[in-house]
Amino acid sequence: MIKPIGNRVLVSQHKKEVGTIIVSQEFYEKLPRGKVVAISDEVNEIKVGDEVIFNRLSGEILEDSGEFLILKVNEILAKVC
């Protein structure tokens, strides 16, 4: 399990499957979205399970899967309600 530190969250990027090609959500919408799967102890305004919107160039992609991003809280633009 990955536990972010500092003021960071771990986000699973939304992806859509087109036939046998998996395409990132960002190709279908103006801003990419993701689901928060882990947060650091310092984060209060975001909870695990929240869907968030962030800038395409935000965060650091984890090399293992390419599916997860580590974002600073200030890189999150909005929470989907």
N, C-alpha and C positions, 0 to 999 in steps of 0.2 A: 504494500500500500504506500502511496505517496502522500506525504503531509507537507503542504506548503508552509514556508516560514515567512516572517515579516508580514507585510501588508499585502498578501497575495492569495489568489484562489486558483484551484485546478479546474479547468473547464473541458468538458467533452464536446468537441465540435459536432454540430449537426451535419449529417451527410445524407444525400439522396442517391438512390441507385437508379440508373438509366440503363436498362438491359443488363449487361454484365459489367458496365463501367460505373464505378462509384465516383460521384462528383460532389465536391464540397457545397454546402448550403449557400455559400457566398455567390455562386454563379446564378442562383435563383432569386436572390434578394439583394438589395443595395448594401445592407450591412449584415455581416455574419452573426449568427446566434449560437449559443451553446448552453449546456446544462452544467451547473456547478456541481462537482462531485466531491470536492474537499476544500476546506478553508483553513487558514492559519488561526491561531488563538487570538490574534489581534483584530480580526475582521468582525465587525458588528452589524453592518448594514446589509450584508449578503448572507444568505443561508444555503446550506446544501440542498439541492433540488431546485433552486431558482433557475429560471431561464433568463439569460442575460444577452444583451446586444453590445458588440464591441467593434472597434475599427479593424479593418483587414490587416493592418501592419502591427497590431498590438500583440504583446505577449511573446513568449518563447515556446516553440514547438518542442515537445519531448521527442527525442530521436527514436525511441523504441517503437512507437506506433504511428506517429504523425497525427494521431487522432486527438491527442490531448494538448492543451495549451496551459501554461502558467501565466496568469495575468496579474498585474498590480491592480488593486481596487480602483485607482484613479484612471485606469484604462477602460473600465467598464462604463459604457455610455448610458445604459438604462437597464431596468429590470422589467421583464414582461409580466404583466399582471393578468 
